[in-house]
Amino acid sequence: MDFGFWALERGAGRAAASANFPVMHDRMQDPRISDFLEALQLERDASPHTITAYRTDLADLQVFLTANDLDLDAVTGVDLEPYSLALQERGLAPATVRRRLAAARSLLRHRTREGARTAGVRDVPLPRAPQAPPHALTSEQTIALVEHPDTTPLGLRDRAVLELLYGAGLRVSELCGLRPGDLDGELGLVRVLGKGGRERVVPCGGQAVRAVERYLARSRTHLGARQDVDALIVNNRGGRITRRGVFLIVRRHAEPLGLPEWVGPHALRHAFATHLVEGGCDLRTVQELLGHQRIATTAIYTHVAGTHLRDTFLAAHPRARST
């Protein structure tokens, strides 16, 4: 395997980038990384999707360490600064860069807990990648997308999916995991199981409730010979909808409207949060609705809040304008 693209430029202290990034297979995986992934699964009950993401991110880190003769249990934050820089120079999305740095940090913390790293070292600080504001659909674009499905059985199912994603700000995994009893139509509430097994109850609005009721009454029984009784949303064959299935639903209705390629399920979650803030909802409430553990995660919407507050101030205060 050619590790040259990760070689440090002599005297510059910067990692070179390459579009041809080799993928490391499990048989070549550092046993210490394998041990960490096993701990994630057994001790933290991480999902298969999470394990796969960590495996990919840490394979990237392993290539960097090998190319630069760095040992996992001796590496320092200074050693990894070129890694952070190289991730950004390779044109990866800010969210991907942050995720890979977070995976590296989690691995190093695990090695410290195992007693394999230098005594007294609890963490290795890694530079944070800048976080760009998320793309946000306008309310007009979002409504057009949500209302695009027709009234066929598949269309009614798709409408229920889109209404729940936007009406409750659900993550894809949360939508896929919904059970029939999780929606309270009378109160307009939905119970979801979020990251880390944390449960929350969020309002979803009358439009979403009606869309789900139409789907259950006129669509669900037409999808497959037998339906998964534990799943609220089913696929074309009656089984529980998958993450990929939800993505395909969103794209099937986004493309005819000429919406950008970045419009996927998460774009509707972003639209949910953005439109709430634009409407005057405070960030703490948005944090609870989204299921974020830290307000810092919700702070990406402060650019929206700032614009909203400024416009409100200019419209309301008699001394806000110079003329």
Secondary structure, 3 states (H helix, E strand, C coil): CCCHHHCECCCCCCECCCCCCCCCCHHHCCHHHHHHHHHHHHHCCCCHHHHHHHHHHHHHHHHHHHHCCCCCCCCCHHHHHHHHHHHHHCCCCHHHHHHHHHHHHHHHHHHHHCCCCCCCCCCCCCCCCCCCCCCCCCHHHHHHHHCCCCCCHHHHHHHHHHHHHHHHCCCHHHHHCCCHHHEECCCCEEEEECHHHCEEEEECHHHHHHHHHHHHHHCHHHCCCCCCCCCCCECCCCCECCHHHHHHHHHHHHHHHCCCCCCCHHHHHHHHHHHHHHCCCCHHHHHHHHCCCCHHHHHHHHHHHHHHHHHHHHHHCCCCCCC
